[in-house]
Amino acid sequence: MRVFVALLILVMLLLAWMMFGPADPGTRTVTTPSPQGKMAIEEDTSGSGGEARSGVATSDGNTTSESSEISEVALWYISGRVVDEDGNPAAHSRAYLNPDILELVECDSDGLFMMEVEAGFIGDLFIDCDNDRRLEEGWPSLVGQVVSDVRAVAEDPSSFTVTLTGGLRIDGIVVDAEELPVSGADVYSGTPQSQSEGFIIIGTRVSKDDRIWPETVSRTDGTFTLAGIPVGDYSLWASRYGHAESEPVNVTPGTPEVILQLREKCILRGTVVDERGAPQDVRVQLITGLGDGPENSSGSGGLGKSLLDEANSNNPEVGQFELFTGSVGMHRLVVDSSRYVLLRRFVQLKPGMNDAVELVLKSPALLHGRVVDHRGVAVSGARFVERGDYVHEVMAFSEVDGTFELRIDPQYFQNRNLKIVHHEHPDTILEIAGYSLGEHDLGDVVLKEGLTISGVVLSPEAMPVNDARVTLRKLAPPGAEESDQGITLVLGGLDGMVMEPSSEGNAVKTARTDASGEFSIVVEDRGDYEIDAVAPGYGSSEKLPLSVLRSIGGVRLDLATVFAIEGRVIDDLGALVGGVRLMANKAGDPKDLFEELFGGGEGGIRTTSAQDGFFRVEVPEENPYRIDVTGGQHWISLETPTVDAGYLKAEGVVTEGGRSEGAVVDSNTLH
């Protein structure tokens, strides 16, 4: 018996040792302090396929990894100094790279900051101040500024100086439609706005602004203080869930306070019927403008559950809907049901209850099929685009297995067809005229086999450049005239509204490089082409001629060092002027003028003159540039220089601008 007990104890000890003894040394957990701002990347060394695994950041800033090695992303640096117009350090100033993710770097008491970024970083830097703290301590507010194309360096970061100019302050209150104070409302500022409710395309200009317009939130009693507003006329507006946004109030300097009155939310009721007038139980979406994200939706699913706000949570009658939004103006109603043709209808909404609408759904011709390449391999992500004169609308995408479903209106598509677009293939035309109501199997739709031009874009230091724009142009045959390129608006998809060249051929093809600097462009026709690349912070690559007879790989596009333009800003008396915001725009390019009008271009390159009037701007191309004084400041331009890239003695002359006041009257007032 004693022997049995001893053996039992021995077995139990052995089991305990096996369960709680040292772990297999081939797999262990390593916890390594990660320097501030650095990202740890794990490597899988277990031999299980070599798949990368992501690290886990702990609350104390450490990174836990289950691999035996940890490598770090190489870091570069951006540093600078933030001062006010008198050259003094700007108290409570801060720097950040993404306005949507406020990872702030606070400046020290001398206005100095330094941040760590990924290697090769070039991009915009946002500089502003905590103006609430400045006001509490008796400092005047300062206007935030965007610094374009800031270049990070690998070591020994050299500081540059950013001058923030004085801003305006205003107090106000947000009230609702019954004039009761509203807490927690978002208050915004911006350039003066005209009273226009709707969606306008032609004549709309969206200019890029190098100033940071402040925003705030109303207090519990509805009051707010907004500081750091750029000098000049401006507008204020407010929004809050459950209300329609206030009308923008245009404000002139010196206005002591303002009242922002939220309006009743927009409510739209209606019915959905088929062509026979029978009510239909479908989901209705309300989408603002031309975007693709639903503002609100209503309808019933399989269980008839209403998707309305809690205050209107009663289930609607079959075929009836009620929608609401806080945005006033143009919207789209969308009904996307598998039984009917996709319905889109524009509606103009006003605060409060709007006129009821009736949506009539049409029975479709239902086209099924599969998108494949010339080898019969399924192609996913192909876009089926309606081909119009000015607007192309995405109607469907092919699935992972290449299958697609199109619901078309046979009457509408009597004399129309679709274009199938995919980044690895030339565009393919799909003839769909003549199909009647009901289901139709199209079988395999074979995309054209194209010629692929692929390669890499490198910086002057031979590093890959991410998000460079590569442009491939087909050269006209000798003696032939090159045709002008129009512009087409493409609606739908993930990008909403996109401007693309309207050429039916291969005159212009563009692509963006990935994180490895690589790109790929597919063309249909053999012939002579030229290709080049541009990227912020670099000079354009040389135009490389290509004779495309078959697919070409290994194309290397080397970006050049930027060209500098330097100079000074003086006033009409010859005194040097600091703090003047400038923008360099390529002179005389009709394409740039079009993009400037519609806001679709890359925009000019911004800078601000230092205290001694000196300015420097880096431009990507060896072309003439116009140095403009941007709007919204008390300096206006008397002489706007146009200089060649590389010119170092540019001179801009400015004067302090005044204001013109008057009244707008109609013909009845004149009489």
Secondary structure by P-SEA (a helix, b strand, c coil): caaaaaaaaaaaaaaaaaacccccccbbbbbbbbcccbbbbbbbcccccbbbbbbbbccccbbbbcccbbbbcccccccbbbbccccccccccccccccccccccccccccbbbbbbccccbbbbbbbcaaaaaaaabbbbbbbbbbcbbbbbcccbbbbbbbbccbbbbbbbbbccccccccbbbbbbbcccccccccccccbbbbbbcbbbbbbbbcccccccccccccccccccccccccccccbbbbcccccbbbbbbcccbbbbbbbbcccccccbbbbbbbccccccccbbbbbcccccccccccccccccccccccccccccbbbbbbbcccccbbbbbbbbccccccbbbbbbbbbcbbbbbbbccccccccccccccccccbbbbcccccccccbbbbbccccccccbbbbbbccccbbbbbcccccccccccccccccbbbbbbbbbbccccccccbbbbbbbbbccccbbbbbbbbbbbcccccccccccccccccbbbbbbcccccbbbbbccccccccccccccccccccccccccccccbbbbbbccbbbbbbccccccccccccbbbbbcccccaaaaaaaaacccccbbbbbbccccbbbbbbcccbbbbbcccccccccccbbbbbcccccbbbbbbcbbbbbbbbbbcccccc
